[in-house]
Amino acid sequence: MKRKPSTTENHPGTSRPIWRNPWVIVWLVVISIVLSVNAGMIYLAIDSNPGLVVEDYYERGQNYEETAFTRQALSRNLSLRVDAPLKIKIGQPATFRFTGTNQTGQSIQADVIALHAYRPSDTAADFSIPMTKVPATTKAGIDQYLAETVFPLKGVWDIIITVKQGDIEHNVPTRITVIGD
C-alpha cells in the first residue's frame, strides 16, 4: 500500500495560519505598543495643565519664589470655592459662582475677580470676563461673585478664577466639559 503524500509535506509554509507567523506577531506587538503610547499621550494632554503662555511672563517670573511662598501662606488662611454648572451646553448661558472666605468665615476683600476660560486644544477661543459681586443673602453674610458666559465651542475647557488682592493673586482652577446640542 502506497501512502499518499500529505499537503503539509509538499507545502510546509501554507499549513500555518498567518497569525502564527513570527513576523506578523512582531508587527502586531510593535503596532500595539505605538498605539498604547499614543493613547497615554492623549490622556495626559487632556488631563493635565493647559500650559498656556502668559504674555507678561518676564514680569510674572521676577519674584516667583517670593510670590509662591506668599500664596502658600495666604491660601492656608483662605477658603476659595468655584461652583460650576453640572451641564453646560454650547451656545447657552452658564453661570459660575465663586465664594471666598478667610479663617474666621468672613468674605474676602478682593480688588478684582475674573473668570478665565482656556481651551487646551484651541487657544484662539480663550476668553476672560470679570465676575460681579452679589450682596450676601444668607445669615453668614458671605458675598458671592457671579459670571455668566456662553461657550462657543464644545469640548474640554479649563476655568481659572483669578482673585487679586493688591499685589497678591490667587488662582482657583476647575475643568469643565461643554456638550453639543
C-alpha positions in Angstrom: 0.0 0.0 0.0 1.3 3.3 -1.0 1.0 6.2 1.2 -0.4 9.4 -0.2 1.8 12.4 0.4 0.2 15.0 2.6 -0.2 18.6 1.7 1.9 19.7 4.6 4.9 17.8 3.3 4.5 19.4 -0.2 3.8 22.9 1.1 5.2 23.3 4.6 4.6 27.1 4.8 0.9 27.2 4.0 -0.3 24.9 6.8 0.1 27.6 9.5 -2.4 30.4 9.8 -0.9 33.9 9.1 -1.3 34.9 12.7 1.3 32.3 13.8 4.0 33.8 11.6 6.7 35.4 13.8 6.9 38.5 11.6 3.2 39.1 11.9 3.4 38.7 15.7 6.3 41.2 15.9 4.5 43.8 13.8 1.3 43.4 15.9 3.3 43.9 19.1 5.1 47.0 17.7 1.8 48.5 16.5 0.1 47.8 19.8 3.0 49.5 21.7 2.8 52.5 19.5 -1.0 52.8 19.9 -0.7 52.4 23.7 1.9 55.1 23.9 -0.3 57.4 21.8 -3.3 56.7 24.0 -1.3 57.6 27.0 -0.1 60.8 25.5 -3.6 61.8 24.5 -4.8 61.1 28.1 -2.0 63.2 29.5 -2.8 66.1 27.1 -6.4 66.1 28.1 -6.0 65.6 31.8 -3.0 67.9 32.5 -2.4 71.6 32.9 -3.2 73.7 29.8 0.4 75.1 29.8 -0.7 78.3 28.1 1.8 81.1 27.5 1.3 84.2 29.5 2.1 87.5 27.7 3.9 89.1 30.7 6.0 86.0 31.5 9.1 88.0 32.4 7.3 90.3 34.9 5.5 87.4 36.5 8.6 85.4 36.9 10.7 88.1 38.5 9.7 87.3 42.1 8.4 83.8 41.6 9.8 82.3 44.8 8.6 85.1 47.0 5.2 85.1 45.3 4.9 81.3 45.7 5.6 81.4 49.4 3.2 84.3 49.9 0.4 82.4 48.1 1.0 79.3 50.1 0.9 81.2 53.4 -2.3 83.1 52.4 -4.0 80.0 50.8 -3.9 78.2 54.2 -5.9 81.1 55.6 -8.5 81.2 52.8 -11.3 79.0 51.6 -11.8 79.6 47.8 -14.6 77.7 46.1 -15.9 77.7 42.5 -19.4 76.3 41.7 -19.8 75.4 38.0 -23.0 74.2 36.4 -23.3 70.4 36.0 -24.4 70.5 32.4 -23.1 73.2 30.1 -24.4 73.3 26.6 -22.8 75.0 23.6 -24.4 78.4 22.9 -26.4 78.5 26.1 -25.6 80.8 29.1 -23.8 79.1 32.0 -23.5 80.8 35.4 -20.3 80.3 37.5 -20.3 81.2 41.3 -17.3 82.0 43.4 -17.2 82.3 47.1 -14.1 83.1 49.2 -13.8 83.3 53.0 -11.0 83.8 55.4 -10.3 81.7 58.6 -13.0 83.5 60.6 -15.6 82.8 57.9 -15.8 86.4 56.7 -16.0 87.2 52.9 -12.6 88.0 51.4 -12.0 91.5 50.2 -10.7 91.4 46.6 -9.8 94.1 44.2 -10.6 92.1 41.0 -12.1 88.7 40.5 -12.1 87.4 36.9 -13.1 84.2 35.1 -10.5 83.0 32.5 -11.6 80.2 30.2 -8.9 78.3 28.4 -9.4 75.7 25.7 -6.4 73.4 25.7 -6.9 72.4 22.0 -7.6 75.9 20.6 -6.1 79.0 22.2 -7.9 81.3 19.8 -11.1 80.6 21.7 -9.8 81.6 25.1 -11.5 84.5 26.8 -11.8 86.3 30.2 -14.7 88.1 31.8 -14.9 89.9 35.2 -17.1 88.5 37.9 -19.7 90.7 39.5 -20.3 90.9 43.3 -23.7 89.8 44.6 -24.6 91.0 48.1 -24.8 88.5 50.8 -28.3 86.9 51.2 -27.5 84.4 53.9 -27.1 84.8 57.7 -23.4 84.1 57.3 -23.1 87.2 55.2 -20.8 85.6 52.6 -20.5 87.5 49.3 -20.8 85.7 46.1 -19.3 86.6 42.7 -21.1 85.6 39.5 -20.1 85.3 35.9 -22.5 84.3 33.1 -20.9 83.3 29.9 -21.7 81.4 26.7 -19.2 78.9 25.4 -18.8 79.0 21.6 -17.3 75.5 21.2 -18.0 72.1 22.7 -15.3 70.1 24.4 -12.9 70.5 27.4 -12.3 73.9 28.9 -10.1 74.9 31.8 -11.7 77.6 34.0 -9.4 79.6 36.3 -10.9 82.1 38.7 -8.3 84.8 39.4 -8.6 86.7 42.7 -6.4 89.8 43.1 -5.8 91.3 46.5 -3.4 94.1 46.0 -0.2 92.6 44.6 -1.3 89.1 45.6 -3.0 86.8 43.1 -4.9 83.6 43.9 -5.9 81.2 41.1 -8.7 78.6 41.6 -8.8 76.1 38.7 -11.5 73.8 37.6 -12.1 71.8 34.4 -15.5 71.6 32.6 -16.9 69.9 29.5 -19.2 71.7 27.2 -21.6 69.4 25.4 -23.2 69.9 22.0 -26.9 70.2 21.2 
